[in-house]
Amino acid sequence: MSTLNNLKSIALAGFITIGLLFQATPSHAAGSETLTVAGGCFWCVEADFEKVKGVKEAVSGFAGGKTANPTYKQVTSGGTGHYEAVQITFDPSVVSAGQLLNMFFRSVDPTDAGGQFCDRGPSYRTAIFATGSQKAAAQQAKAKAQADLGQKIVTPVLGAAEFFPADASHQDYAKGKKIVITRFGPKTKAKAYKAYRNACGRDQRVKELWGSAAPFAG
């Protein structure tokens, strides 16, 4: 009987220790929220939002379409219904969804229904894929942006949509060191990205629209 009691005591102590460890070690998802937006070229949106304090990660991918696990070629060729999108994971105790959405509107041309800057077509349109309380925050951010800009904003606030990450070659493109062949000649991905962004006129148009309120335009 004493042996059984000892075993019970050891087991109880083990369960208590495990419980304390779970309390002391927060899960990976603790303190995180995600927000999915489409703002034209996903390389640019990803690179912009990775600079924001409180953003843990920004992943390039696709959302809003009907094809599961689409490829970049399928999406940009049309027919899948997907937008180029970025899923932003952030710490809401540092930066709120509302703040990110206000930044988002001022980092794109939300008056353009046909694409963004030099990138034309359905996959390059702007959109917000909002869930739960994010819908209200998105509508508020849209209304404020329209009032501040004084022009009609066509960016839709859509419901939740499954997000499909793009393949590894499209992640962190703005930081890439691999040499790629571009119309600007052989360049590292990082230099090719800068050349593309400048040639596409993204920052120029954003500054024209938003002036000093543009959070990322250099």
TIRO-2110 file (N, C-alpha, C; in Angstrom, 1 decimal):
// TIRO-2110
0.8, -1.2, 0.0, N, 1, A
0.0, 0.0, 0.0, CA, 1, A
0.9, 1.3, 0.0, C, 1, A
2.0, 1.2, 0.8, N, 2, A
2.8, 2.4, 0.9, CA, 2, A
3.5, 2.6, -0.5, C, 2, A
3.8, 1.5, -1.2, N, 3, A
4.4, 1.7, -2.5, CA, 3, A
3.5, 2.4, -3.5, C, 3, A
2.2, 2.0, -3.4, N, 4, A
1.2, 2.6, -4.3, CA, 4, A
1.0, 4.0, -3.9, C, 4, A
1.0, 4.4, -2.6, N, 5, A
0.9, 5.8, -2.2, CA, 5, A
2.1, 6.6, -2.7, C, 5, A
3.3, 6.0, -2.7, N, 6, A
4.5, 6.7, -3.1, CA, 6, A
4.4, 7.0, -4.6, C, 6, A
3.9, 6.0, -5.4, N, 7, A
3.7, 6.1, -6.8, CA, 7, A
2.7, 7.2, -7.2, C, 7, A
1.6, 7.3, -6.4, N, 8, A
0.6, 8.3, -6.6, CA, 8, A
1.2, 9.7, -6.3, C, 8, A
2.0, 9.8, -5.3, N, 9, A
2.7, 11.1, -4.9, CA, 9, A
3.6, 11.5, -6.0, C, 9, A
4.4, 10.6, -6.5, N, 10, A
5.4, 10.9, -7.6, CA, 10, A
4.6, 11.4, -8.9, C, 10, A
3.5, 10.6, -9.2, N, 11, A
2.7, 11.0, -10.4, CA, 11, A
2.1, 12.4, -10.2, C, 11, A
1.6, 12.7, -9.0, N, 12, A
1.0, 14.0, -8.8, CA, 12, A
2.0, 15.1, -8.9, C, 12, A
3.2, 14.9, -8.3, N, 13, A
4.2, 15.9, -8.4, CA, 13, A
4.6, 16.1, -9.9, C, 13, A
4.6, 15.0, -10.7, N, 14, A
4.9, 15.2, -12.1, CA, 14, A
3.9, 16.0, -12.8, C, 14, A
2.6, 15.7, -12.6, N, 15, A
1.6, 16.5, -13.2, CA, 15, A
1.6, 18.0, -12.8, C, 15, A
1.9, 18.3, -11.6, N, 16, A
2.0, 19.6, -11.1, CA, 16, A
3.2, 20.3, -11.8, C, 16, A
4.3, 19.6, -11.9, N, 17, A
5.5, 20.2, -12.6, CA, 17, A
5.2, 20.5, -14.1, C, 17, A
4.5, 19.6, -14.8, N, 18, A
4.1, 19.8, -16.2, CA, 18, A
3.2, 21.0, -16.3, C, 18, A
2.2, 21.1, -15.4, N, 19, A
1.3, 22.2, -15.4, CA, 19, A
2.0, 23.5, -15.2, C, 19, A
3.0, 23.6, -14.3, N, 20, A
3.7, 24.8, -14.1, CA, 20, A
4.5, 25.2, -15.3, C, 20, A
5.1, 24.2, -16.0, N, 21, A
5.9, 24.4, -17.2, CA, 21, A
5.0, 25.0, -18.3, C, 21, A
3.7, 24.5, -18.5, N, 22, A
2.8, 25.0, -19.5, CA, 22, A
2.4, 26.5, -19.2, C, 22, A
2.3, 26.8, -17.9, N, 23, A
1.9, 28.1, -17.5, CA, 23, A
3.1, 29.1, -17.7, C, 23, A
4.3, 28.6, -17.5, N, 24, A
5.5, 29.5, -17.6, CA, 24, A
5.9, 29.7, -19.0, C, 24, A
5.6, 28.7, -20.0, N, 25, A
6.0, 28.8, -21.3, CA, 25, A
4.8, 29.1, -22.3, C, 25, A
4.8, 30.4, -22.8, N, 26, A
3.7, 30.8, -23.6, CA, 26, A
3.7, 30.0, -24.9, C, 26, A
2.6, 29.7, -25.5, N, 27, A
2.6, 29.1, -26.8, CA, 27, A
3.0, 30.0, -27.9, C, 27, A
3.4, 29.5, -29.1, N, 28, A
3.9, 30.3, -30.2, CA, 28, A
2.8, 31.3, -30.6, C, 28, A
1.6, 30.9, -30.6, N, 29, A
0.5, 31.8, -31.0, CA, 29, A
0.0, 32.8, -30.0, C, 29, A
0.5, 32.6, -28.8, N, 30, A
0.0, 33.5, -27.7, CA, 30, A
0.4, 35.0, -28.1, C, 30, A
-0.6, 35.9, -27.9, N, 31, A
-0.2, 37.3, -28.2, CA, 31, A
-0.1, 37.7, -29.6, C, 31, A
-0.6, 36.8, -30.5, N, 32, A
-0.5, 37.1, -32.0, CA, 32, A
-1.9, 37.1, -32.6, C, 32, A
-2.0, 38.0, -33.6, N, 33, A
-3.1, 38.0, -34.5, CA, 33, A
-2.7, 38.0, -35.9, C, 33, A
-3.5, 37.7, -36.8, N, 34, A
-3.2, 37.8, -38.3, CA, 34, A
-4.2, 38.7, -39.0, C, 34, A
-3.6, 39.4, -40.0, N, 35, A
-4.4, 40.2, -40.8, CA, 35, A
-4.0, 40.0, -42.3, C, 35, A
-4.9, 39.8, -43.2, N, 36, A
-4.6, 39.5, -44.6, CA, 36, A
-5.1, 40.6, -45.5, C, 36, A
-4.1, 41.2, -46.2, N, 37, A
-4.4, 42.3, -47.1, CA, 37, A
-3.9, 42.0, -48.5, C, 37, A
-4.5, 42.7, -49.5, N, 38, A
-3.9, 42.6, -50.9, CA, 38, A
-3.7, 44.0, -51.3, C, 38, A
-2.4, 44.3, -51.7, N, 39, A
-2.0, 45.6, -52.1, CA, 39, A
-1.2, 45.7, -53.3, C, 39, A
-1.5, 44.9, -54.3, N, 40, A
-0.7, 44.8, -55.5, CA, 40, A
0.4, 43.8, -55.3, C, 40, A
1.6, 44.2, -55.8, N, 41, A
2.8, 43.3, -55.7, CA, 41, A
3.0, 42.8, -54.3, C, 41, A
2.9, 41.5, -54.0, N, 42, A
3.1, 41.1, -52.6, CA, 42, A
4.5, 41.3, -52.1, C, 42, A
5.5, 41.3, -52.9, N, 43, A
6.8, 41.6, -52.4, CA, 43, A
6.9, 42.9, -51.7, C, 43, A
6.2, 43.9, -52.3, N, 44, A
6.2, 45.3, -51.7, CA, 44, A
5.5, 45.4, -50.4, C, 44, A
4.3, 44.8, -50.4, N, 45, A
3.5, 44.8, -49.2, CA, 45, A
4.2, 44.1, -48.0, C, 45, A
4.8, 42.9, -48.3, N, 46, A
5.6, 42.2, -47.3, CA, 46, A
6.7, 43.0, -46.8, C, 46, A
7.5, 43.6, -47.7, N, 47, A
8.7, 44.4, -47.3, CA, 47, A
8.3, 45.6, -46.5, C, 47, A
7.2, 46.2, -46.8, N, 48, A
6.7, 47.4, -46.1, CA, 48, A
6.3, 47.0, -44.6, C, 48, A
5.5, 46.0, -44.5, N, 49, A
4.9, 45.7, -43.2, CA, 49, A
5.9, 45.0, -42.3, C, 49, A
6.9, 44.4, -42.8, N, 50, A
8.0, 43.8, -42.0, CA, 50, A
8.8, 44.8, -41.2, C, 50, A
8.7, 46.1, -41.7, N, 51, A
9.4, 47.2, -41.0, CA, 51, A
8.6, 47.7, -39.8, C, 51, A
7.3, 47.3, -39.6, N, 52, A
6.5, 47.9, -38.6, CA, 52, A
6.8, 47.3, -37.2, C, 52, A
7.0, 48.1, -36.2, N, 53, A
7.2, 47.6, -34.9, CA, 53, A
5.9, 46.8, -34.4, C, 53, A
6.1, 45.6, -33.9, N, 54, A
5.0, 44.8, -33.5, CA, 54, A
4.6, 43.7, -34.5, C, 54, A
5.1, 43.9, -35.7, N, 55, A
4.8, 42.9, -36.7, CA, 55, A
5.8, 41.8, -36.6, C, 55, A
5.4, 40.5, -36.4, N, 56, A
6.3, 39.4, -36.2, CA, 56, A
6.7, 38.8, -37.5, C, 56, A
5.8, 38.8, -38.5, N, 57, A
6.1, 38.1, -39.8, CA, 57, A
5.1, 38.6, -40.8, C, 57, A
5.6, 38.7, -42.0, N, 58, A
4.7, 39.0, -43.2, CA, 58, A
5.0, 37.9, -44.3, C, 58, A
4.0, 37.3, -44.7, N, 59, A
4.2, 36.2, -45.7, CA, 59, A
3.4, 36.5, -47.0, C, 59, A
4.1, 36.3, -48.1, N, 60, A
3.5, 36.5, -49.4, CA, 60, A
2.7, 35.3, -49.8, C, 60, A
1.5, 35.6, -50.4, N, 61, A
0.7, 34.4, -50.9, CA, 61, A
-0.5, 34.9, -51.7, C, 61, A
-1.5, 34.1, -51.6, N, 62, A
-2.7, 34.3, -52.4, CA, 62, A
-4.0, 34.1, -51.6, C, 62, A
-5.0, 34.9, -51.8, N, 63, A
-6.3, 34.7, -51.1, CA, 63, A
-7.4, 35.2, -52.0, C, 63, A
-8.6, 34.7, -51.6, N, 64, A
-9.8, 35.2, -52.3, CA, 64, A
-10.3, 34.5, -53.5, C, 64, A
-9.6, 33.4, -53.9, N, 65, A
-9.9, 32.7, -55.1, CA, 65, A
-10.6, 31.4, -54.9, C, 65, A
-10.7, 30.6, -56.0, N, 66, A
-11.4, 29.3, -55.9, CA, 66, A
-10.5, 28.1, -56.1, C, 66, A
-9.2, 28.4, -56.4, N, 67, A
-8.3, 27.3, -56.7, CA, 67, A
-7.4, 27.0, -55.4, C, 67, A
-7.4, 25.7, -55.0, N, 68, A
-6.6, 25.4, -53.8, CA, 68, A
-5.1, 25.3, -54.2, C, 68, A
-4.2, 25.8, -53.3, N, 69, A
-2.8, 25.8, -53.5, CA, 69, A
-2.4, 26.3, -54.9, C, 69, A
-2.8, 27.5, -55.3, N, 70, A
-2.4, 28.0, -56.6, CA, 70, A
-1.0, 28.3, -56.8, C, 70, A
-0.5, 28.3, -58.0, N, 71, A
0.9, 28.7, -58.2, CA, 71, A
0.9, 30.2, -58.6, C, 71, A
2.0, 30.8, -58.6, N, 72, A
2.2, 32.2, -59.0, CA, 72, A
1.7, 32.4, -60.4, C, 72, A
2.1, 31.4, -61.3, N, 73, A
1.8, 31.5, -62.7, CA, 73, A
0.3, 31.4, -62.9, C, 73, A
-0.3, 30.5, -62.2, N, 74, A
-1.8, 30.4, -62.3, CA, 74, A
-2.5, 31.6, -61.9, C, 74, A
-2.1, 32.2, -60.8, N, 75, A
-2.8, 33.4, -60.3, CA, 75, A
-2.6, 34.6, -61.2, C, 75, A
-1.3, 34.8, -61.7, N, 76, A
-1.1, 36.0, -62.5, CA, 76, A
-1.6, 35.8, -63.9, C, 76, A
-1.8, 34.6, -64.3, N, 77, A
-2.4, 34.3, -65.7, CA, 77, A
-3.9, 34.6, -65.7, C, 77, A
-4.5, 34.6, -64.5, N, 78, A
-6.0, 34.8, -64.4, CA, 78, A
-6.7, 33.5, -64.3, C, 78, A
-8.0, 33.7, -63.8, N, 79, A
-8.9, 32.5, -63.8, CA, 79, A
-9.0, 31.8, -62.5, C, 79, A
-8.1, 32.1, -61.5, N, 80, A
-8.2, 31.4, -60.2, CA, 80, A
-9.0, 32.3, -59.3, C, 80, A
-9.1, 33.6, -59.6, N, 81, A
-9.9, 34.5, -58.7, CA, 81, A
-9.1, 35.0, -57.5, C, 81, A
-7.8, 34.6, -57.4, N, 82, A
-7.0, 35.0, -56.3, CA, 82, A
-6.4, 36.4, -56.4, C, 82, A
-6.2, 37.0, -55.3, N, 83, A
-5.4, 38.3, -55.2, CA, 83, A
-4.0, 37.9, -54.7, C, 83, A
-3.0, 38.6, -55.2, N, 84, A
-1.7, 38.5, -54.5, CA, 84, A
-1.9, 39.2, -53.1, C, 84, A
-1.6, 38.5, -52.1, N, 85, A
-2.0, 38.9, -50.7, CA, 85, A
-0.8, 38.7, -49.8, C, 85, A
-0.9, 39.3, -48.6, N, 86, A
0.1, 39.2, -47.6, CA, 86, A
-0.6, 38.9, -46.3, C, 86, A
-0.2, 37.9, -45.6, N, 87, A
-0.7, 37.6, -44.3, CA, 87, A
0.3, 38.2, -43.2, C, 87, A
-0.2, 39.1, -42.4, N, 88, A
0.6, 39.8, -41.4, CA, 88, A
0.3, 39.2, -40.1, C, 88, A
1.4, 38.7, -39.4, N, 89, A
1.2, 38.3, -38.0, CA, 89, A
1.8, 39.3, -37.1, C, 89, A
1.0, 39.8, -36.1, N, 90, A
1.4, 40.9, -35.3, CA, 90, A
1.0, 40.7, -33.8, C, 90, A
1.7, 41.5, -33.0, N, 91, A
1.4, 41.5, -31.6, CA, 91, A
0.5, 42.6, -31.3, C, 91, A
-0.8, 42.4, -31.0, N, 92, A
-1.8, 43.4, -30.8, CA, 92, A
-1.5, 44.3, -29.6, C, 92, A
-0.6, 43.9, -28.7, N, 93, A
-0.3, 44.7, -27.5, CA, 93, A
0.7, 45.8, -28.0, C, 93, A
1.3, 45.6, -29.2, N, 94, A
2.3, 46.6, -29.7, CA, 94, A
1.7, 47.5, -30.8, C, 94, A
1.0, 46.8, -31.7, N, 95, A
0.3, 47.5, -32.8, CA, 95, A
-1.0, 46.9, -33.1, C, 95, A
-2.0, 47.7, -33.3, N, 96, A
-3.4, 47.2, -33.4, CA, 96, A
-3.7, 46.9, -34.9, C, 96, A
-4.7, 46.1, -35.1, N, 97, A
-5.2, 45.9, -36.5, CA, 97, A
-5.6, 47.2, -37.1, C, 97, A
-6.3, 48.1, -36.4, N, 98, A
-6.7, 49.4, -36.9, CA, 98, A
-5.5, 50.2, -37.4, C, 98, A
-4.4, 50.2, -36.6, N, 99, A
-3.2, 51.0, -37.0, CA, 99, A
-2.6, 50.4, -38.3, C, 99, A
-2.6, 49.1, -38.4, N, 100, A
-2.0, 48.4, -39.6, CA, 100, A
-2.9, 48.7, -40.8, C, 100, A
-4.2, 48.8, -40.6, N, 101, A
-5.1, 49.1, -41.7, CA, 101, A
-5.0, 50.5, -42.1, C, 101, A
-4.8, 51.4, -41.2, N, 102, A
-4.6, 52.8, -41.6, CA, 102, A
-3.3, 52.9, -42.4, C, 102, A
-2.3, 52.2, -42.0, N, 103, A
-1.0, 52.2, -42.8, CA, 103, A
-1.2, 51.6, -44.2, C, 103, A
-2.0, 50.5, -44.2, N, 104, A
-2.2, 49.8, -45.4, CA, 104, A
-2.9, 50.8, -46.5, C, 104, A
-3.9, 51.5, -46.1, N, 105, A
-4.6, 52.3, -47.1, CA, 105, A
-3.6, 53.4, -47.6, C, 105, A
-2.7, 53.9, -46.8, N, 106, A
-1.8, 54.9, -47.1, CA, 106, A
-0.5, 54.4, -47.8, C, 106, A
-0.5, 53.1, -48.0, N, 107, A
0.6, 52.5, -48.7, CA, 107, A
0.3, 52.0, -50.1, C, 107, A
-1.0, 52.2, -50.5, N, 108, A
-1.5, 51.8, -51.8, CA, 108, A
-2.2, 52.9, -52.5, C, 108, A
-2.7, 52.7, -53.7, N, 109, A
-3.6, 53.6, -54.4, CA, 109, A
-5.0, 52.9, -54.3, C, 109, A
-5.8, 53.3, -53.3, N, 110, A
-7.1, 52.6, -53.1, CA, 110, A
-8.2, 53.2, -54.0, C, 110, A
-7.8, 54.1, -54.9, N, 111, A
-8.8, 54.6, -55.9, CA, 111, A
-8.7, 53.8, -57.2, C, 111, A
-7.8, 52.9, -57.3, N, 112, A
-7.6, 52.1, -58.5, CA, 112, A
-8.2, 50.8, -58.5, C, 112, A
-9.2, 50.5, -59.3, N, 113, A
-9.9, 49.2, -59.3, CA, 113, A
-9.3, 48.2, -60.2, C, 113, A
-8.3, 48.6, -61.0, N, 114, A
-7.8, 47.7, -62.1, CA, 114, A
-6.5, 47.1, -61.8, C, 114, A
-6.0, 47.3, -60.6, N, 115, A
-4.6, 46.8, -60.3, CA, 115, A
-3.9, 47.8, -59.4, C, 115, A
-2.6, 47.8, -59.4, N, 116, A
-1.8, 48.7, -58.6, CA, 116, A
-0.6, 49.1, -59.4, C, 116, A
-0.5, 50.4, -59.6, N, 117, A
0.7, 51.0, -60.3, CA, 117, A
0.9, 50.4, -61.6, C, 117, A
2.1, 49.8, -61.9, N, 118, A
2.3, 49.2, -63.2, CA, 118, A
1.8, 47.9, -63.4, C, 118, A
1.3, 47.2, -62.3, N, 119, A
0.8, 45.9, -62.3, CA, 119, A
-0.7, 45.9, -62.5, C, 119, A
-1.2, 45.4, -63.6, N, 120, A
-2.6, 45.5, -64.0, CA, 120, A
-3.2, 44.1, -64.0, C, 120, A
-4.5, 44.1, -63.7, N, 121, A
-5.3, 42.9, -63.7, CA, 121, A
-5.8, 42.5, -62.4, C, 121, A
-6.8, 41.5, -62.3, N, 122, A
-7.5, 41.2, -61.1, CA, 122, A
-6.6, 40.8, -59.9, C, 122, A
-5.5, 40.1, -60.2, N, 123, A
-4.7, 39.6, -59.1, CA, 123, A
-4.0, 40.7, -58.4, C, 123, A
-3.9, 41.8, -59.0, N, 124, A
-3.2, 43.0, -58.4, CA, 124, A
-4.1, 44.0, -57.7, C, 124, A
-5.4, 43.7, -57.7, N, 125, A
-6.3, 44.7, -57.0, CA, 125, A
-6.1, 44.7, -55.5, C, 125, A
-6.6, 45.7, -54.9, N, 126, A
-6.5, 45.8, -53.4, CA, 126, A
-7.7, 45.2, -52.8, C, 126, A
-7.5, 44.7, -51.6, N, 127, A
-8.6, 44.2, -50.8, CA, 127, A
-8.2, 43.9, -49.4, C, 127, A
-9.1, 43.9, -48.5, N, 128, A
-8.9, 43.5, -47.1, CA, 128, A
-9.7, 42.3, -46.8, C, 128, A
-9.1, 41.2, -46.3, N, 129, A
-9.8, 40.0, -45.9, CA, 129, A
-9.9, 40.0, -44.4, C, 129, A
-11.1, 40.5, -43.9, N, 130, A
-11.2, 40.7, -42.4, CA, 130, A
-12.0, 39.7, -41.7, C, 130, A
-11.6, 39.4, -40.5, N, 131, A
-12.3, 38.4, -39.7, CA, 131, A
-12.7, 39.1, -38.4, C, 131, A
-13.9, 38.7, -37.8, N, 132, A
-14.3, 39.2, -36.5, CA, 132, A
-14.3, 40.7, -36.4, C, 132, A
-13.7, 41.1, -35.3, N, 133, A
-13.7, 42.6, -35.0, CA, 133, A
-12.9, 43.4, -36.1, C, 133, A
-12.1, 42.7, -36.8, N, 134, A
-11.3, 43.3, -37.9, CA, 134, A
-12.1, 44.0, -38.9, C, 134, A
-13.3, 43.4, -39.1, N, 135, A
-14.2, 44.0, -40.2, CA, 135, A
-14.6, 45.4, -39.8, C, 135, A
-15.0, 45.6, -38.5, N, 136, A
-15.4, 47.0, -38.1, CA, 136, A
-14.1, 47.9, -38.2, C, 136, A
-13.0, 47.4, -37.8, N, 137, A
-11.7, 48.2, -37.9, CA, 137, A
-11.4, 48.6, -39.3, C, 137, A
-11.7, 47.6, -40.2, N, 138, A
-11.4, 47.8, -41.6, CA, 138, A
-12.3, 48.9, -42.2, C, 138, A
-13.6, 48.8, -41.9, N, 139, A
-14.6, 49.8, -42.4, CA, 139, A
-14.3, 51.2, -41.8, C, 139, A
-13.9, 51.2, -40.6, N, 140, A
-13.5, 52.5, -40.0, CA, 140, A
-12.3, 53.1, -40.7, C, 140, A
-11.3, 52.3, -40.9, N, 141, A
-10.0, 52.7, -41.6, CA, 141, A
-10.3, 53.2, -43.0, C, 141, A
-11.2, 52.5, -43.7, N, 142, A
-11.6, 52.8, -45.0, CA, 142, A
-12.3, 54.2, -45.1, C, 142, A
-13.3, 54.4, -44.1, N, 143, A
-14.0, 55.6, -44.1, CA, 143, A
-13.1, 56.8, -43.8, C, 143, A
-12.1, 56.6, -42.9, N, 144, A
-11.2, 57.7, -42.5, CA, 144, A
-10.3, 58.0, -43.7, C, 144, A
-9.8, 56.9, -44.4, N, 145, A
-9.0, 57.1, -45.6, CA, 145, A
-9.7, 57.9, -46.6, C, 145, A
-11.0, 57.6, -46.9, N, 146, A
-11.7, 58.3, -47.9, CA, 146, A
-11.9, 59.7, -47.5, C, 146, A
-12.2, 60.0, -46.2, N, 147, A
-12.4, 61.4, -45.8, CA, 147, A
-11.1, 62.1, -45.9, C, 147, A
-10.0, 61.5, -45.5, N, 148, A
-8.7, 62.2, -45.6, CA, 148, A
-8.2, 62.5, -47.0, C, 148, A
-8.5, 61.5, -47.9, N, 149, A
-8.1, 61.6, -49.3, CA, 149, A
-9.0, 62.5, -50.1, C, 149, A
-10.3, 62.5, -49.8, N, 150, A
-11.3, 63.2, -50.5, CA, 150, A
-11.6, 62.6, -51.9, C, 150, A
-11.4, 61.3, -52.0, N, 151, A
-11.7, 60.6, -53.2, CA, 151, A
-12.4, 59.3, -52.9, C, 151, A
-13.1, 58.7, -53.8, N, 152, A
-13.8, 57.5, -53.6, CA, 152, A
-12.7, 56.3, -53.5, C, 152, A
-12.8, 55.5, -52.4, N, 153, A
-12.0, 54.4, -52.3, CA, 153, A
-12.7, 53.1, -52.7, C, 153, A
-12.1, 52.4, -53.6, N, 154, A
-12.7, 51.2, -54.2, CA, 154, A
-12.2, 49.9, -53.5, C, 154, A
-11.3, 49.9, -52.6, N, 155, A
-10.8, 48.7, -51.9, CA, 155, A
-11.9, 48.1, -51.2, C, 155, A
-12.3, 46.8, -51.5, N, 156, A
-13.4, 46.2, -50.7, CA, 156, A
-12.9, 45.6, -49.4, C, 156, A
-13.8, 45.6, -48.5, N, 157, A
-13.6, 44.8, -47.2, CA, 157, A
-14.3, 43.5, -47.4, C, 157, A
-13.6, 42.4, -47.6, N, 158, A
-14.2, 41.1, -47.8, CA, 158, A
-14.1, 40.3, -46.6, C, 158, A
-14.8, 39.2, -46.6, N, 159, A
-14.8, 38.3, -45.4, CA, 159, A
-13.5, 37.4, -45.4, C, 159, A
-13.5, 36.6, -44.4, N, 160, A
-12.3, 35.7, -44.3, CA, 160, A
-12.1, 34.9, -45.5, C, 160, A
-10.9, 34.6, -45.9, N, 161, A
-10.6, 33.8, -47.0, CA, 161, A
-9.4, 32.9, -46.7, C, 161, A
-9.4, 31.7, -47.2, N, 162, A
-8.2, 30.9, -47.0, CA, 162, A
-7.0, 31.5, -47.7, C, 162, A
-5.9, 31.5, -46.9, N, 163, A
-4.6, 32.0, -47.4, CA, 163, A
-3.7, 30.9, -47.8, C, 163, A
-3.1, 31.0, -49.0, N, 164, A
-2.1, 30.1, -49.5, CA, 164, A
-0.8, 30.7, -49.7, C, 164, A
0.2, 30.4, -48.9, N, 165, A
1.6, 31.0, -49.0, CA, 165, A
2.1, 30.7, -50.4, C, 165, A
2.8, 31.7, -51.0, N, 166, A
3.5, 31.5, -52.2, CA, 166, A
4.8, 30.6, -52.0, C, 166, A
5.4, 30.1, -53.0, N, 167, A
6.5, 29.3, -52.8, CA, 167, A
7.7, 30.1, -52.3, C, 167, A
8.7, 29.4, -51.8, N, 168, A
9.8, 30.0, -51.1, CA, 168, A
10.6, 31.1, -51.9, C, 168, A
10.6, 31.0, -53.3, N, 169, A
11.3, 31.9, -54.1, CA, 169, A
10.7, 33.3, -54.0, C, 169, A
9.4, 33.4, -53.5, N, 170, A
8.7, 34.7, -53.4, CA, 170, A
8.8, 35.3, -52.0, C, 170, A
9.3, 34.6, -51.1, N, 171, A
9.3, 35.0, -49.7, CA, 171, A
10.6, 35.9, -49.4, C, 171, A
10.4, 37.0, -48.7, N, 172, A
11.5, 37.9, -48.4, CA, 172, A
12.3, 38.3, -49.7, C, 172, A
11.6, 38.5, -50.8, N, 173, A
12.2, 38.8, -52.1, CA, 173, A
13.1, 40.0, -52.0, C, 173, A
12.6, 41.0, -51.2, N, 174, A
13.3, 42.3, -51.1, CA, 174, A
14.7, 42.2, -50.4, C, 174, A
14.9, 41.0, -49.7, N, 175, A
16.2, 40.8, -49.0, CA, 175, A
17.0, 39.7, -49.7, C, 175, A
16.5, 39.2, -50.8, N, 176, A
17.2, 38.1, -51.4, CA, 176, A
18.6, 38.4, -52.0, C, 176, A
19.5, 37.4, -51.9, N, 177, A
20.9, 37.6, -52.4, CA, 177, A
21.1, 36.8, -53.6, C, 177, A
20.2, 35.9, -54.0, N, 178, A
20.3, 35.1, -55.2, CA, 178, A
20.3, 36.0, -56.5, C, 178, A
21.1, 35.7, -57.4, N, 179, A
21.2, 36.4, -58.7, CA, 179, A
20.0, 36.0, -59.6, C, 179, A
19.3, 36.9, -60.1, N, 180, A
18.2, 36.6, -61.0, CA, 180, A
18.4, 37.5, -62.3, C, 180, A
17.9, 37.0, -63.4, N, 181, A
18.0, 37.7, -64.7, CA, 181, A
16.7, 38.6, -64.8, C, 181, A
16.9, 39.9, -65.0, N, 182, A
15.7, 40.8, -65.1, CA, 182, A
15.9, 41.6, -66.3, C, 182, A
14.9, 42.4, -66.6, N, 183, A
15.0, 43.4, -67.7, CA, 183, A
16.0, 44.5, -67.4, C, 183, A
16.4, 44.5, -66.2, N, 184, A
17.5, 45.5, -65.8, CA, 184, A
18.9, 44.9, -65.8, C, 184, A
18.9, 43.6, -66.2, N, 185, A
20.2, 42.8, -66.2, CA, 185, A
20.3, 41.9, -65.0, C, 185, A
21.4, 41.1, -64.9, N, 186, A
21.5, 40.2, -63.7, CA, 186, A
21.7, 41.1, -62.5, C, 186, A
20.9, 40.7, -61.5, N, 187, A
20.9, 41.4, -60.2, CA, 187, A
20.6, 40.5, -59.1, C, 187, A
21.0, 40.8, -57.9, N, 188, A
20.5, 40.1, -56.7, CA, 188, A
19.0, 40.4, -56.6, C, 188, A
18.3, 39.5, -56.0, N, 189, A
16.8, 39.7, -55.8, CA, 189, A
16.6, 41.1, -55.1, C, 189, A
17.4, 41.4, -54.1, N, 190, A
17.2, 42.7, -53.4, CA, 190, A
17.3, 43.9, -54.3, C, 190, A
18.3, 43.8, -55.2, N, 191, A
18.5, 45.0, -56.1, CA, 191, A
17.5, 45.0, -57.2, C, 191, A
17.1, 43.7, -57.7, N, 192, A
16.0, 43.7, -58.7, CA, 192, A
14.7, 44.2, -58.1, C, 192, A
14.5, 43.9, -56.9, N, 193, A
13.3, 44.4, -56.2, CA, 193, A
13.3, 46.0, -56.2, C, 193, A
14.4, 46.5, -55.8, N, 194, A
14.4, 48.0, -55.7, CA, 194, A
14.2, 48.6, -57.1, C, 194, A
14.9, 48.0, -58.1, N, 195, A
14.7, 48.5, -59.5, CA, 195, A
13.3, 48.4, -60.0, C, 195, A
12.7, 47.3, -59.7, N, 196, A
11.3, 47.1, -60.1, CA, 196, A
10.4, 48.1, -59.4, C, 196, A
10.5, 48.2, -58.1, N, 197, A
9.7, 49.1, -57.3, CA, 197, A
9.8, 50.6, -57.8, C, 197, A
11.0, 51.0, -58.2, N, 198, A
11.1, 52.3, -58.7, CA, 198, A
10.5, 52.5, -60.1, C, 198, A
10.8, 51.5, -60.9, N, 199, A
10.3, 51.6, -62.3, CA, 199, A
8.7, 51.5, -62.3, C, 199, A
8.2, 50.8, -61.4, N, 200, A
6.7, 50.6, -61.3, CA, 200, A
6.0, 51.9, -60.8, C, 200, A
6.7, 52.8, -60.2, N, 201, A
6.2, 54.0, -59.7, CA, 201, A
5.3, 53.9, -58.5, C, 201, A
5.5, 52.9, -57.7, N, 202, A
4.7, 52.7, -56.5, CA, 202, A
4.9, 53.8, -55.5, C, 202, A
6.1, 54.1, -55.1, N, 203, A
6.3, 55.2, -54.1, CA, 203, A
5.9, 56.6, -54.6, C, 203, A
6.2, 56.8, -55.9, N, 204, A
5.9, 58.1, -56.5, CA, 204, A
4.4, 58.3, -56.4, C, 204, A
3.6, 57.3, -56.8, N, 205, A
2.1, 57.5, -56.8, CA, 205, A
1.6, 57.6, -55.4, C, 205, A
2.1, 56.8, -54.5, N, 206, A
1.7, 56.9, -53.1, CA, 206, A
1.9, 58.2, -52.5, C, 206, A
3.1, 58.8, -52.8, N, 207, A
3.4, 60.1, -52.2, CA, 207, A
2.5, 61.2, -52.9, C, 207, A
2.2, 61.0, -54.2, N, 208, A
1.3, 61.9, -54.8, CA, 208, A
0.0, 61.9, -54.2, C, 208, A
-0.5, 60.8, -53.8, N, 209, A
-1.8, 60.7, -53.2, CA, 209, A
-1.8, 61.1, -51.7, C, 209, A
-0.9, 60.6, -50.9, N, 210, A
-0.9, 60.7, -49.5, CA, 210, A
0.1, 61.7, -48.9, C, 210, A
1.0, 62.1, -49.7, N, 211, A
2.0, 63.1, -49.1, CA, 211, A
2.8, 62.5, -47.9, C, 211, A
2.9, 63.3, -46.9, N, 212, A
3.7, 62.9, -45.7, CA, 212, A
3.0, 61.9, -44.9, C, 212, A
1.7, 61.6, -45.2, N, 213, A
1.0, 60.5, -44.5, CA, 213, A
1.4, 59.1, -45.0, C, 213, A
2.1, 59.1, -46.1, N, 214, A
2.5, 57.7, -46.6, CA, 214, A
3.5, 57.2, -45.7, C, 214, A
3.3, 56.0, -45.1, N, 215, A
4.2, 55.5, -44.1, CA, 215, A
5.5, 54.8, -44.6, C, 215, A
5.5, 54.4, -45.9, N, 216, A
6.6, 53.6, -46.4, CA, 216, A
7.3, 54.2, -47.6, C, 216, A
6.6, 55.1, -48.3, N, 217, A
7.2, 55.7, -49.5, CA, 217, A
8.5, 56.5, -49.2, C, 217, A
9.6, 56.1, -49.8, N, 218, A
10.9, 56.7, -49.5, CA, 218, A
11.0, 58.0, -50.2, C, 218, A
END
